[in-house]
Amino acid sequence: MKITELFDVSGKVAIVTGGSRGIGEMIASGFLANDVKVYITARKEKPLLKKAEELSTKYGCECIPLACDLSTMDGMDSLTKFIASKENHIDFLINNAGASWGEPYTDYSEKGWDKVMDLNVKGIFYLTQKLTPLLSANSSLETPSRVINIGSVDGLNVPVIEAYAYGTSKAAVHHLTRILAKRLVGENILVNAIAPGPYESMMLGSAVNHDYSFIESRNPRKRIGSPEDIAGLVIFLCSRAGAYTVGAIIPSDGGLVGTAGHDLS
């Protein structure tokens, strides 16, 4: 089979939560560049609308915005109703929206813990549940739909910074991925997770004052992730090439997890 057929995702419909910046924007851009109709979400409406217009113009493909708070049931319901009013099915759901909260151990607040868990874990479960009818509407053994949950290497390794709920939530995302994969594979919905390492984002950037040089120096690949790295992996999982991959947790981290504890000198 030709590469162009093996990795073809054109004509599909995708939702990318948290799609207005960071990894979500990178994923949305990869889809749009390959003729996928993309719905993106974020909480802040004005920058979301601006980003959707920018991406639609850049790639000549539909990027449709919906402002909503996916840490709440109301937000998830509004997204589900909006999509159902526009589409009779969806092919790809990318659960990327996430939050972090950093505080010292002795002061770590319930507010921060609940904010992270509500969006990063509860939001993924219930949004996937609510969108399952649309995911299964056009899926088949030959053309399964896909759910990709964006976890983190902080859910595989012990994080360096004091963001106790974040790493815990991402470990939960990874295990939830396996549970959902088992439940949904019989409906021809394939669920996998990607565990990104350092990529340029508001979340990571704010923690390092947007200076990634130290992080790059400690990475086995000596750089942070690029849009091509994350978009390429997502397209693999969503295309025919990835149709036999189910319940996997795939690091995209330059080797941080895979080479941990090994002397590469």
N, C-alpha and C positions, 0 to 999 in steps of 0.2 A: 504494500500500500504506500502511496506517495505521502510525503511529509505534509503537503498541503491538505490532504484529506484526513490524515491521522490526527491533526491538531485543529481541524476546522471547527469553529464555534459560531460561524456567521448565521444570522437569522434568528438567533436565540434571544430569550428575554431573561434579564438578570436583575436582582435586587442586591445592592451593596449598602449595608448600613454603615453609618459613619463615613460616607463616601465623599465628603467635601474637602478632605485634607489627609495628609499622611499616607499610611498604607492603604486606606480605603480609596483615596483619590488615585493612587498608583494602580490599584486593581480595576477601578472603574475605567481608567484611561486605557488599560490593556484590552478590556472588553470592547470599548468603543472603537479602538483602532482596528479591531477585527470584526466589525459590523454586528455587534451585539447591542440590542436596545437595553439601556440601563436606567433603573430607578435608583436614586441616591437619597439617603436620609441624613439629617443632622438636627440638632436642637435649635441652632441659631439660623433663623430663616433668611436674613439678608445675605450673609456670605454664602449660604447654600444656593440661593437663586443665582447669585453671581457666578458661582463655580459651575453650576449646571449649564448656564448659557455659554460660559467660556469653553467647556469641554465639548458641547454640541457643535459649536463653531469650529473648534480645532480639528475635530475628527469627522465632521459631517455625518454624524449619527445621533439618534435621539438620546439625550440624557435628561431625565425627568426628575425634578426635585420634590421632596415632601418633607417638610419640617415636622418633627415629632420627637417626643421623649420616650425612648424605648426601654427606659427603666420602670415605666408605669404600664398598667394594663390598658389605660385609656390611650396611651401613645401607640401601643401595639395594635389595639383595635382600629385606630384611625388609619394606620398603615395598611392593615389587612383589608379594610373596607375600600380604601382608595384603590389598591391594586385590583381588587375584585371588580371594581367598576370600570377598570380600563382593560383588563386582560382576562382571557378565559383559561390561561395557564401561565406558569412561570417555569423556566428551565433551571435557573441557578439562584440559590440564596446564599449570599456571602455574609455571615454573621461577624461583622468586623467592629461594630460600635463597642467602645470600651472606655473604662475610666480607671484611674489610679488614685491613691491617697497616701501621702507620706507623712508620718508623724513618729516621734520617738516611742518606743515600746511602752514606757510608763504612762504616756499621755494619749495613746492611740484611742480614737474616739469611736463610739458606736455609730455616729453619723457617717464617718468616713467608711467604716466597715460595711454598713448597709448600702451606701451609695455604690460601692464597687461591686458587691455581690448582686445587687438588684439588676444592674446593667449587664455585668460580665457573665453571669450565670443564669439567673432567673429569666432575664430578657431573651437569651438564646433559646432556652427550652420552650418558653411560651410562644415566642414568635414563630419558631419552627412548627410547633403544634398547630398554631392558627393558620399557617400557610401550607400545611400538608395537603389539603384538598387541591390547591392550585398546583402544587408540585407534582402530585400524582395524576392530574387531569390529562396530561399529554405524555406521561412517561410509559416506557415499555421495556421489555427485556433487551431489545436492541438499542433503544435510546433512553436510558435512564436519566432522570433529573438529578441534580446535585445540590448538596448542602456542604458548604465549607465553613468551619468555625475557625476563627483566628484566635489561637491561644498565645503562648509565649514561651521562650526558653526559661523564663522565670517560673514557669510551671513544671519545668524539668530539673533545673538547677536550683540551688538556694540563692536567692537574690542578695546582692551586695547592699542595696539601700534599704532603709526602713519603710517598706511599703507592704505591711504584713498581709493585708487583704488581697493585694494584687496577685502575688505569686500563688497564694492559696486559691484564688478564684480561677486562675488559669490552669492550675492542676485539675480543678473541678471541670473546667471546660474540656480538657483532654479526656477525662473519664466519661463525661457526659457524651462526648462524640462517639465513643465505643458503644455506649448504651443505645443511643439513637440509631447508630449504624445497624445494630442487631434488629431493632424494632422496625426500621423503615426499608431495609434492603428487600424485603418481600413485596413491597409496593413499588419496587424499581426506583427508589430514591437512595442514592449513594451518599453517605455522610463520611467526611474526613476532616481532619484539622491540620492547620499549618501553625507551627510554633516559631514565629519570627524572633530573630535576635535583633541587634541594633539596626534600625532604619531611621532615616530622617523623619522626625515627627514632632508635633507640638509637645506630646507627652515626654518623650526622651529629651528633646531639645531644651525644655524648661529645666530639666534636672542637671544638664551639663552646660547651661548658658549658651546653647547652640554651638558649642565647640566640640566637635567629635574627634579631635586629634588623639586624645588619650585613649578613647574607646577603640579607634582604628589601630593604634599601636599594639593593643593587647589582643586583637582579633587574629586568628590564624591566617585569614585572607588579607589582613592589613588594610581593611576598608570596612565601611558600613554597607548595608544592602542598598541596591539600586532598584528603580522601578521595574527594570527588566527582570530582576531576580524574582520578585514576588509575583508579577503579572505572568511570567513564564510558568511558574509552578501552578498558579491558579488555572491557567489555560490548559495545562497538561491534565489536571484533575477533572476539568469540565469537558474535555474532548474525548474522542474515541480512544485516544492513547491511554487515558486514565480510567477506562470503564471497568477494569478488573481490580481496582484499588478501593478497598472498603474498610472503614474503621481505622485508618492509619493516622498517626500523629507524625508529621514530617517537619523536622527542623529546617529553617531557612536562616542560617546564622553564621555562615562562614566557617563552620567547624567548631564553634564554642562547645557544643554538647558532645559531638562525635569524637573530639580529640582531647576531651577533659581528662587530666591525670596522666597524659602521655608526654614524654619528652620528645619533641620533634626536632631538636637541635642536631 
